Amino acid sequence: MKRPVTVEDMIALIKYEFKEDPKIGAMFEKCFSNTLNTTVKPMPDGTTFVITGDIPAMWLRDSVCQIRPYLILAQNNTEIADLVAGLVARQMDFIIKDPYANAFNETDNGAGHQEDGTDMKPFIWERKYEIDSLCFPIQLSYLYWKNTKRTDIFTQDWRRAARTIIKTFRVEQDHENNSAYRFGRNNCPYTDTLSRDGKGALVKSNIGMTWSGFRPSDDACTYGYLVPSNMFACVILKYMETIANEIYQDVELSTEARKLADEIEASIMKNAILENEKYGRVFAYELDGFGQYNIMDDANVPSLLSIPYLGFCSIDDSIYQNTRRMILSETNPYYFEGTAFRGIGSPHTPEKYVWHISKAMEGLTSGSKQQKLEIIQQLRTTDADTLMMHEGVFVDDPKCYTREWFSWANAMFCELVLSYCGYEVTED
């Protein structure tokens, strides 16, 4: 299939594909244009800053998800490829400065949550430690390389950031004894802070997985071993191994990355698979290593729903399929059904609010073109006539929603539409 060269080319192709339903084409045009036009800012130093939408800060996770659909164009569009390269450079600089922060300011302006009980700095917006914040920039780096064949992002700073990630994951394998990270916030919901004076709920040390303070929703973990994020860590550590071998010829980095990936994966397969009476062998969402598990899924990525999308297993993997059936049912306390919408929501938003991100992910991981179309049509009818995606949508009335402007959700809608039309981000 011929790859389109520009944003305008891609929009025209999608509009033609959906010529019988022009609203979908109009939604794609608005969502696909919105990120580049409103959230992406080239900086004087050659890096790229990407705000999350209605918050003037850059999340490591969100910025990758926002820019990912444009990798389809990056092979033949130098301007877009340069923007992605600039984003990777800025992300690596932030990771080197503080691998425990999840969101950053454009300058050292002291904006954000400076009163939090953690090691805040003026360049940090928020310092909630989330495994996925360190995973997504490596994923973007790998996908950039595979889609553009360019290696310019693989600098000494990139390698330094990769080593910082491995070191951080290693420290957090024994969070209880080795980690100096603490986080506290006053006058907030309990999900916005960590218990035990900022240390978080007790976990068993050295079971193989690495600890996370917060979920990709920025909500505190109930149990510190967050399974989908550990799965994502396995994937990006293997990416790191490949990059170390093929780009840097760095045997030590390659060996360290693979060894850690194998430890985490072995622990997942040993500790995170449960036997469910109704669904069979399934993955838990969180665990503490002492025998306590959280059976649920959250709308944000990484999620159990997103496991094949992340690259941890195939769509037809039996444990994944069992897990998928479980979390797309009322067994998952954050699965909601109503008269207008059904799907996975989050404790981050009100009850009975389904997230557009999780619905798009349901389509991206379905393996069925017909189901992708059905979900696109569901998203079409729950935009509240804004032609854009939102965070959570009330299942009985789509005009009730959270976040007017949520760039990550817009990008996920675009990626689902592109996937339906046969355009995928190259991973090989």
C-alpha positions as semicolon CSV with decimal commas, in nm:
position;residue;x (nm);y (nm);z (nm)
1;M;0,000;0,000;0,000
2;K;0,136;0,341;-0,097
3;R;0,217;0,546;0,210
4;P;0,076;0,901;0,215
5;V;0,331;1,178;0,246
6;T;0,151;1,455;0,433
7;V;-0,120;1,505;0,692
8;E;-0,343;1,642;0,416
9;D;-0,287;1,331;0,204
10;M;-0,381;1,105;0,493
11;I;-0,694;1,305;0,576
12;A;-0,803;1,289;0,212
13;L;-0,756;0,911;0,203
14;I;-0,957;0,858;0,521
15;K;-1,234;1,087;0,404
16;Y;-1,258;0,887;0,083
17;E;-1,265;0,559;0,277
18;F;-1,559;0,688;0,481
19;K;-1,732;0,881;0,201
20;E;-2,061;0,715;0,297
21;D;-2,026;0,844;0,653
22;P;-1,870;1,191;0,630
23;K;-1,885;1,252;1,004
24;I;-1,614;0,991;1,067
25;G;-1,394;1,162;0,808
26;A;-1,461;1,499;0,971
27;M;-1,376;1,358;1,315
28;F;-1,053;1,210;1,183
29;E;-0,960;1,540;1,020
30;K;-1,018;1,737;1,338
31;C;-0,848;1,486;1,570
32;F;-0,552;1,417;1,339
33;S;-0,488;1,787;1,278
34;N;-0,545;1,890;1,638
35;T;-0,233;1,737;1,795
36;L;0,010;1,888;1,546
37;N;-0,168;2,223;1,540
38;T;-0,227;2,271;1,912
39;T;-0,001;2,052;2,127
40;V;0,332;2,012;1,946
41;K;0,591;2,287;1,990
42;P;0,937;2,278;1,826
43;M;1,188;2,432;2,065
44;P;1,489;2,655;1,982
45;D;1,730;2,380;2,088
46;G;1,591;2,137;1,829
47;T;1,383;1,936;2,075
48;T;1,004;1,908;2,076
49;F;0,766;1,983;2,364
50;V;0,418;1,826;2,356
51;I;0,148;1,940;2,599
52;T;-0,120;1,689;2,695
53;G;-0,408;1,915;2,591
54;D;-0,589;2,109;2,859
55;I;-0,288;2,090;3,096
56;P;0,019;2,294;2,992
57;A;0,269;2,020;3,080
58;M;0,429;1,727;2,897
59;W;0,369;1,374;3,021
60;L;0,628;1,122;2,901
61;R;0,349;0,871;2,837
62;D;0,091;1,098;2,677
63;S;0,338;1,270;2,448
64;V;0,434;0,935;2,292
65;C;0,073;0,826;2,250
66;Q;-0,019;1,163;2,101
67;I;0,255;1,148;1,838
68;R;0,248;0,774;1,758
69;P;-0,005;0,786;1,466
70;Y;0,220;1,030;1,280
71;L;0,493;0,767;1,257
72;I;0,296;0,632;0,961
73;L;0,386;0,954;0,779
74;A;0,737;0,993;0,918
75;Q;0,902;0,757;0,667
76;N;0,841;1,001;0,382
77;N;0,798;1,327;0,572
78;T;1,121;1,473;0,707
79;E;0,945;1,750;0,899
80;I;0,736;1,505;1,101
81;A;1,034;1,274;1,150
82;D;1,234;1,567;1,286
83;L;0,954;1,654;1,529
84;V;0,954;1,296;1,661
85;A;1,333;1,296;1,691
86;G;1,311;1,620;1,886
87;L;1,056;1,468;2,121
88;V;1,278;1,167;2,188
89;A;1,572;1,397;2,265
90;R;1,368;1,598;2,515
91;Q;1,229;1,284;2,678
92;M;1,576;1,137;2,726
93;D;1,697;1,459;2,882
94;F;1,406;1,453;3,129
95;I;1,471;1,087;3,218
96;I;1,836;1,160;3,288
97;K;1,738;1,455;3,508
98;D;1,479;1,258;3,708
99;P;1,353;0,908;3,618
100;Y;1,085;0,930;3,889
101;A;0,895;1,223;3,737
102;N;0,600;1,168;3,506
103;A;0,524;1,521;3,380
104;F;0,746;1,818;3,299
105;N;0,732;2,192;3,241
106;E;0,838;2,359;2,919
107;T;1,096;2,563;3,113
108;D;1,226;2,570;3,471
109;N;0,923;2,780;3,564
110;G;0,817;2,606;3,886
111;A;0,467;2,532;3,759
112;G;0,270;2,230;3,868
113;H;0,263;2,046;4,200
114;Q;0,560;2,208;4,369
115;E;0,411;2,156;4,718
116;D;0,411;1,777;4,692
117;G;0,615;1,582;4,946
118;T;0,880;1,454;4,707
119;D;1,201;1,582;4,548
120;M;1,042;1,846;4,324
121;K;1,240;2,070;4,091
122;P;1,128;2,375;3,887
123;F;1,134;2,177;3,560
124;I;0,898;1,910;3,700
125;W;0,518;1,946;3,684
126;E;0,450;1,626;3,877
127;R;0,668;1,352;4,027
128;K;0,449;1,045;4,042
129;Y;0,663;0,742;3,968
130;E;0,504;0,525;3,700
131;I;0,685;0,243;3,522
132;D;0,521;0,329;3,191
133;S;0,671;0,680;3,194
134;L;1,009;0,514;3,135
135;C;0,873;0,260;2,887
136;F;0,698;0,482;2,636
137;P;1,005;0,687;2,528
138;I;1,194;0,365;2,452
139;Q;0,895;0,237;2,255
140;L;0,883;0,562;2,057
141;S;1,256;0,542;1,989
142;Y;1,229;0,188;1,858
143;L;0,923;0,263;1,642
144;Y;1,087;0,580;1,507
145;W;1,389;0,374;1,400
146;K;1,180;0,101;1,240
147;N;0,948;0,343;1,056
148;T;1,207;0,594;0,933
149;K;1,527;0,383;0,926
150;R;1,696;0,684;1,087
151;T;1,940;0,635;1,375
152;D;2,008;0,999;1,460
153;I;1,824;0,975;1,792
154;F;2,066;0,717;1,930
155;T;2,309;0,955;2,096
156;Q;2,522;0,913;2,406
157;D;2,242;1,081;2,601
158;W;2,001;0,816;2,474
159;R;2,232;0,541;2,597
160;R;2,274;0,721;2,929
161;A;1,895;0,742;2,967
162;A;1,862;0,371;2,886
163;R;2,108;0,286;3,161
164;T;1,916;0,516;3,398
165;I;1,596;0,324;3,323
166;I;1,759;-0,013;3,393
167;K;1,909;0,119;3,716
168;T;1,572;0,255;3,828
169;F;1,389;-0,068;3,752
170;R;1,658;-0,257;3,944
171;V;1,629;-0,034;4,249
172;E;1,251;-0,073;4,245
173;Q;1,270;-0,452;4,240
174;D;1,344;-0,403;4,610
175;H;1,146;-0,089;4,675
176;E;1,113;-0,159;5,045
177;N;1,487;-0,163;5,117
178;N;1,664;0,014;4,831
179;S;1,442;0,299;4,714
180;A;1,464;0,656;4,837
181;Y;1,153;0,757;4,641
182;R;0,867;0,898;4,844
183;F;0,552;1,081;4,742
184;G;0,294;1,268;4,946
185;R;0,021;1,518;4,865
186;N;-0,196;1,701;5,115
187;N;-0,569;1,774;5,095
188;C;-0,635;1,537;4,807
189;P;-0,821;1,214;4,727
190;Y;-0,645;0,905;4,863
191;T;-0,566;0,797;4,507
192;D;-0,343;1,102;4,463
193;T;-0,092;1,013;4,734
194;L;0,101;0,715;4,871
195;S;0,046;0,554;5,211
196;R;0,309;0,481;5,479
197;D;0,458;0,830;5,474
198;G;0,491;0,828;5,099
199;K;0,640;0,481;5,058
200;G;0,325;0,309;4,933
201;A;0,160;-0,017;5,036
202;L;0,400;-0,291;5,147
203;V;0,519;-0,532;4,879
204;K;0,736;-0,841;4,896
205;S;1,089;-0,764;4,778
206;N;1,282;-0,928;4,498
207;I;1,010;-1,138;4,339
208;G;1,135;-1,031;3,996
209;M;0,886;-0,764;3,900
210;T;0,961;-0,394;3,948
211;W;0,751;-0,164;4,167
212;S;0,535;0,127;4,053
213;G;0,391;0,396;4,276
214;F;0,119;0,499;4,035
215;R;-0,084;0,368;3,745
216;P;-0,087;0,532;3,400
217;S;-0,402;0,709;3,520
218;D;-0,176;0,888;3,773
219;D;-0,379;0,712;4,046
220;A;-0,189;0,534;4,322
221;C;-0,146;0,159;4,283
222;T;-0,338;-0,054;4,532
223;Y;-0,059;-0,314;4,517
224;G;0,282;-0,205;4,394
225;Y;0,346;-0,468;4,128
226;L;0,144;-0,334;3,837
227;V;0,124;-0,624;3,593
228;P;0,053;-0,455;3,255
229;S;0,327;-0,200;3,320
230;N;0,571;-0,479;3,404
231;M;0,470;-0,647;3,079
232;F;0,548;-0,323;2,896
233;A;0,884;-0,308;3,073
234;C;0,966;-0,654;2,933
235;V;0,889;-0,536;2,581
236;I;1,094;-0,218;2,591
237;L;1,389;-0,389;2,760
238;K;1,400;-0,626;2,463
239;Y;1,384;-0,323;2,232
240;M;1,674;-0,183;2,430
241;E;1,866;-0,508;2,383
242;T;1,819;-0,487;2,005
243;I;1,923;-0,122;1,992
244;A;2,229;-0,190;2,210
245;N;2,336;-0,470;1,975
246;E;2,257;-0,315;1,637
247;I;2,323;0,054;1,698
248;Y;2,574;0,083;1,981
249;Q;2,739;-0,262;1,970
250;D;2,722;-0,235;2,348
251;V;2,733;-0,591;2,481
252;E;2,707;-0,485;2,844
253;L;2,389;-0,278;2,791
254;S;2,238;-0,553;2,577
255;T;2,309;-0,817;2,840
256;E;2,175;-0,605;3,127
257;A;1,854;-0,525;2,940
258;R;1,785;-0,885;2,843
259;K;1,861;-1,021;3,188
260;L;1,620;-0,781;3,352
261;A;1,351;-0,848;3,090
262;D;1,380;-1,221;3,152
263;E;1,354;-1,175;3,530
264;I;1,043;-0,961;3,506
265;E;0,877;-1,189;3,250
266;A;0,946;-1,501;3,457
267;S;0,794;-1,333;3,760
268;I;0,482;-1,233;3,566
269;M;0,430;-1,589;3,446
270;K;0,488;-1,725;3,796
271;N;0,301;-1,470;4,008
272;A;0,044;-1,288;3,792
273;I;-0,157;-1,574;3,640
274;L;-0,464;-1,681;3,837
275;E;-0,719;-1,955;3,786
276;N;-1,065;-1,801;3,753
277;E;-1,364;-2,030;3,795
278;K;-1,554;-1,873;3,505
279;Y;-1,280;-1,756;3,268
280;G;-0,990;-1,996;3,327
281;R;-0,629;-1,874;3,347
282;V;-0,619;-1,494;3,356
283;F;-0,375;-1,216;3,438
284;A;-0,416;-1,009;3,755
285;Y;-0,395;-0,630;3,727
286;E;-0,184;-0,577;4,042
287;L;-0,029;-0,787;4,315
288;D;0,187;-0,742;4,623
289;G;0,388;-1,065;4,625
290;F;0,229;-1,177;4,955
291;G;-0,074;-1,333;4,788
292;Q;-0,302;-1,031;4,742
293;Y;-0,429;-0,950;4,392
294;N;-0,634;-0,683;4,222
295;I;-0,873;-0,824;3,962
296;M;-0,972;-0,532;3,738
297;D;-0,857;-0,324;3,445
298;D;-0,819;0,049;3,402
299;A;-0,887;0,250;3,088
300;N;-0,537;0,392;3,064
301;V;-0,252;0,227;2,874
302;P;-0,069;0,009;2,977
303;S;-0,373;-0,199;3,064
304;L;-0,454;-0,566;3,050
305;L;-0,668;-0,493;2,746
306;S;-0,366;-0,343;2,568
307;I;-0,123;-0,634;2,618
308;P;-0,102;-0,734;2,246
309;Y;-0,087;-0,369;2,141
310;L;0,215;-0,328;2,367
311;G;0,376;-0,637;2,215
312;F;0,385;-0,867;2,518
313;C;0,175;-1,140;2,357
314;S;-0,032;-1,209;2,048
315;I;-0,401;-1,124;2,019
316;D;-0,490;-1,493;2,010
317;D;-0,290;-1,587;2,321
318;S;-0,526;-1,799;2,533
319;I;-0,453;-1,630;2,866
320;Y;-0,499;-1,290;2,705
321;Q;-0,829;-1,394;2,550
322;N;-0,952;-1,526;2,887
323;T;-0,841;-1,203;3,052
324;R;-1,005;-0,996;2,781
325;R;-1,341;-1,169;2,830
326;M;-1,310;-1,115;3,205
327;I;-1,227;-0,744;3,196
328;L;-1,495;-0,675;2,934
329;S;-1,754;-0,799;3,179
330;E;-1,894;-0,697;3,516
331;T;-1,620;-0,902;3,682
332;N;-1,412;-0,590;3,620
333;P;-1,548;-0,327;3,863
334;Y;-1,464;-0,056;3,608
335;Y;-1,659;-0,209;3,320
336;F;-1,981;-0,015;3,267
337;E;-2,284;-0,060;3,042
338;G;-2,559;0,189;2,968
339;T;-2,814;0,286;2,707
340;A;-2,562;0,470;2,488
341;F;-2,218;0,319;2,554
342;R;-2,036;0,031;2,717
343;G;-1,674;-0,041;2,798
344;I;-1,396;0,013;3,049
345;G;-1,371;0,324;3,263
346;S;-1,149;0,414;3,555
347;P;-1,150;0,500;3,924
348;H;-0,994;0,825;3,801
349;T;-1,333;0,940;3,671
350;P;-1,693;0,906;3,796
351;E;-1,873;0,573;3,801
352;K;-2,038;0,471;3,471
353;Y;-1,804;0,684;3,263
354;V;-1,639;0,480;2,985
355;W;-1,314;0,612;2,839
356;H;-1,267;0,675;2,468
357;I;-0,907;0,553;2,507
358;S;-1,016;0,211;2,631
359;K;-1,285;0,182;2,364
360;A;-1,032;0,259;2,091
361;M;-0,797;0,004;2,246
362;E;-1,077;-0,253;2,244
363;G;-1,090;-0,204;1,868
364;L;-0,715;-0,206;1,815
365;T;-0,686;-0,540;1,994
366;S;-0,993;-0,709;1,846
367;G;-0,835;-0,869;1,540
368;S;-1,165;-0,819;1,354
369;K;-1,209;-0,548;1,093
370;Q;-1,585;-0,557;1,144
371;Q;-1,547;-0,503;1,518
372;K;-1,307;-0,215;1,454
373;L;-1,575;-0,052;1,238
374;E;-1,844;-0,110;1,499
375;I;-1,630;0,058;1,764
376;I;-1,547;0,349;1,533
377;Q;-1,921;0,396;1,488
378;Q;-1,971;0,388;1,866
379;L;-1,706;0,656;1,906
380;R;-1,877;0,852;1,631
381;T;-2,199;0,865;1,833
382;T;-2,037;0,958;2,166
383;D;-1,840;1,269;2,070
384;A;-2,117;1,501;2,199
385;D;-2,116;1,665;1,852
386;T;-1,767;1,809;1,912
387;L;-1,596;1,593;1,646
388;M;-1,336;1,514;1,913
389;M;-1,272;1,250;2,176
390;H;-1,293;1,298;2,551
391;E;-1,171;1,127;2,865
392;G;-1,475;0,962;3,026
393;V;-1,825;0,954;2,873
394;F;-2,140;0,881;3,074
395;V;-2,287;0,554;2,948
396;D;-2,645;0,686;2,943
397;D;-2,577;1,032;2,799
398;P;-2,265;1,102;2,586
399;K;-2,317;1,475;2,627
400;C;-2,192;1,428;2,984
401;Y;-1,816;1,382;2,963
402;T;-1,486;1,473;3,127
403;R;-1,214;1,678;2,955
404;E;-1,313;1,890;2,658
405;W;-0,966;1,859;2,511
406;F;-0,772;1,535;2,559
407;S;-0,511;1,487;2,290
408;W;-0,425;1,127;2,382
409;A;-0,785;1,018;2,323
410;N;-0,791;1,199;1,988
411;A;-0,476;1,014;1,884
412;M;-0,618;0,676;1,986
413;F;-0,928;0,738;1,774
414;C;-0,704;0,826;1,480
415;E;-0,492;0,516;1,527
416;L;-0,802;0,295;1,530
417;V;-0,936;0,455;1,211
418;L;-0,596;0,418;1,045
419;S;-0,577;0,053;1,151
420;Y;-0,921;-0,014;1,006
421;C;-0,805;0,140;0,676
422;G;-0,491;-0,075;0,668
423;Y;-0,235;0,178;0,793
424;E;-0,028;0,049;1,083
425;V;0,280;0,174;1,264
426;T;0,563;-0,058;1,155
427;E;0,715;-0,263;1,436
428;D;0,963;-0,477;1,238
